[in-house]
Amino acid sequence: MVIIKSLEEIAIMRQCGKIWATLMRKLKKEIYAGRKTQELDIMVSRELEELGAKASFKGYQGFPCHLCISVNSEVVHGIPGERILREGDIVSLDLGVKYKGFHADGAITVGIGEISPQAKELMAATQGSLQAGIAAAKCGGHLGDISTAIQSYVELRGFSVIREYTGHGVGRALHEAPQVPNFSFGGRGILLQKGMTLAIEPMVTAGDWHTKLAPNQWTVLTADGSLSAHFEHSIAIIDSEAEILTQL
């Protein structure tokens, strides 16, 4: 069942989104060659406590960390640890924030130092497809409008949309109905209504869209080893246009 939020509930989610943005701005400054990914997770834990919030991911279905950090061919759900970030890496940071019983979920991908032209194009296409999806999220439209906008934007630029993982509703729970595919799924899908809150999150690869699971049973990688990028915003459908709750 799709959950419609009241204006009061959306106001709390705005606060979640502001906390998310504060943390993500700080994380971006701490991404550099030579940094251990585990150090970033420790930083998030400390900052969340100071802000009176919690990590949505920590303990979720057993996930061991506060933050997902996925590097290069890793698509999503990367576990922070002893890995050292290096010049030329592209790093996806996925963070969920829980505050006053509600969640906000968002992700960005950043490059370390000088990255390849392909990596730059991939990141730009992924971020652009997120904006295209958000622009299609309007009252009276349909869920499939978001999905089609994302896929079209990506494929026109020569990249592929991951199909095995999708966006989702977000709010009282980290994952709510409906699923938000990043590809056309046949038909137009459910009607978009005022009060819906969604996490739209295109995951895009420079190669084939198929994925595989790492031995840790969490980290998702591209099956062909190609680069992947991930951008995500939590949004609220209020009036004619969606409001980005996790705006940086």
Backbone hydrogen bonds, N-H to C=O, Kabsch-Sander energy under -0.5 kcal/mol:
donor,donor_aa,acceptor,acceptor_aa,energy
3,I,177,A,-0.7
4,I,2,V,-0.6
5,K,195,G,-2.9
10,I,6,S,-2.4
11,A,7,L,-1.8
12,I,8,E,-1.4
13,M,9,E,-2.0
14,R,10,I,-2.0
15,Q,11,A,-1.4
16,C,12,I,-2.1
17,G,13,M,-2.6
18,K,14,R,-2.1
19,I,15,Q,-2.1
20,W,16,C,-2.5
21,A,17,G,-2.5
22,T,18,K,-2.2
23,L,19,I,-2.3
24,M,20,W,-2.7
25,R,21,A,-2.3
26,K,22,T,-1.5
27,L,23,L,-2.6
28,K,24,M,-2.3
29,K,25,R,-1.0
30,E,26,K,-0.7
30,E,27,L,-1.2
31,I,28,K,-0.8
32,Y,30,E,-0.8
34,G,85,L,-3.4
35,R,32,Y,-1.8
37,T,83,R,-2.2
38,Q,81,G,-2.3
39,E,36,K,-0.8
40,L,36,K,-0.8
40,L,37,T,-0.6
41,D,37,T,-1.4
42,I,38,Q,-2.1
43,M,39,E,-1.8
44,V,40,L,-2.1
45,S,41,D,-2.2
46,R,42,I,-2.1
47,E,43,M,-2.6
48,L,44,V,-2.7
49,E,45,S,-1.7
50,E,46,R,-1.9
51,L,47,E,-1.7
52,G,48,L,-0.5
52,G,49,E,-1.0
53,A,48,L,-2.5
54,K,98,K,-2.5
56,S,54,K,-0.5
56,S,96,G,-2.2
59,G,63,F,-3.3
60,Y,57,F,-2.5
61,Q,59,G,-0.6
62,G,59,G,-1.7
63,F,60,Y,-2.1
68,C,94,D,-2.5
69,I,67,L,-0.5
69,I,78,G,-2.0
70,S,92,S,-2.3
72,N,90,I,-2.8
74,E,71,V,-1.9
75,V,220,V,-3.4
76,V,220,V,-1.0
85,L,35,R,-3.0
85,L,83,R,-0.5
88,G,112,I,-3.2
89,D,86,R,-2.2
91,V,110,V,-3.3
92,S,70,S,-3.5
93,L,91,V,-0.5
93,L,108,I,-3.0
94,D,68,C,-2.5
94,D,92,S,-0.6
95,L,93,L,-0.5
95,L,106,G,-2.7
96,G,66,H,-0.5
97,V,104,A,-2.9
98,K,54,K,-2.9
99,Y,102,F,-2.8
102,F,99,Y,-1.6
103,H,171,G,-2.1
104,A,97,V,-1.9
106,G,95,L,-2.1
107,A,232,E,-1.5
108,I,93,L,-1.9
110,V,91,V,-2.6
112,I,89,D,-2.6
113,G,111,G,-0.7
115,I,113,G,-0.7
120,K,116,S,-2.1
121,E,117,P,-2.5
122,L,118,Q,-2.6
123,M,119,A,-2.5
124,A,120,K,-2.3
125,A,121,E,-2.5
126,T,122,L,-2.3
127,Q,123,M,-2.6
128,G,124,A,-2.5
129,S,125,A,-2.1
130,L,126,T,-1.7
131,Q,127,Q,-1.8
132,A,128,G,-2.1
133,G,129,S,-2.4
134,I,130,L,-2.5
135,A,131,Q,-2.3
136,A,132,A,-1.1
137,A,134,I,-1.5
138,K,136,A,-1.4
139,C,239,D,-1.1
140,G,192,L,-2.5
141,G,138,K,-2.4
143,L,190,I,-2.4
144,G,188,R,-3.4
145,D,142,H,-1.6
146,I,142,H,-0.8
146,I,143,L,-0.9
147,S,143,L,-1.6
148,T,144,G,-2.6
149,A,145,D,-1.9
150,I,146,I,-2.0
151,Q,147,S,-2.4
152,S,148,T,-2.6
153,Y,149,A,-1.9
154,V,150,I,-2.2
155,E,151,Q,-2.8
156,L,152,S,-1.9
157,R,153,Y,-0.5
157,R,154,V,-1.2
158,G,155,E,-1.5
159,F,154,V,-1.7
160,S,205,T,-2.4
162,I,203,M,-2.9
163,R,209,W,-0.5
167,G,180,V,-2.6
168,H,199,A,-2.0
169,G,176,E,-2.1
169,G,178,P,-0.8
170,V,197,T,-1.9
171,G,173,A,-2.0
176,E,169,G,-2.5
176,E,174,L,-0.5
177,A,1,M,-0.5
180,V,167,G,-2.2
192,L,141,G,-2.9
195,G,237,I,-3.0
196,M,193,Q,-1.7
198,L,235,I,-1.7
199,A,168,H,-3.9
200,I,198,L,-0.7
200,I,233,H,-2.2
201,E,199,A,-0.5
204,V,229,A,-2.6
205,T,160,S,-2.8
206,A,227,L,-2.4
212,K,221,L,-2.5
214,A,219,T,-3.1
217,Q,214,A,-2.3
220,V,76,V,-2.6
221,L,212,K,-3.0
222,T,73,S,-2.4
223,A,210,H,-2.6
225,G,222,T,-1.0
228,S,72,N,-2.1
229,A,204,V,-2.5
231,F,202,P,-1.7
232,E,107,A,-2.5
233,H,200,I,-1.8
235,I,198,L,-3.2
236,A,243,E,-2.4
237,I,196,M,-2.8
238,I,236,A,-0.9
238,I,241,E,-0.8
239,D,241,E,-1.0
243,E,236,A,-3.1
244,I,242,A,-0.5
245,L,234,S,-2.8
245,L,243,E,-0.7
246,T,234,S,-1.0
247,Q,244,I,-0.6
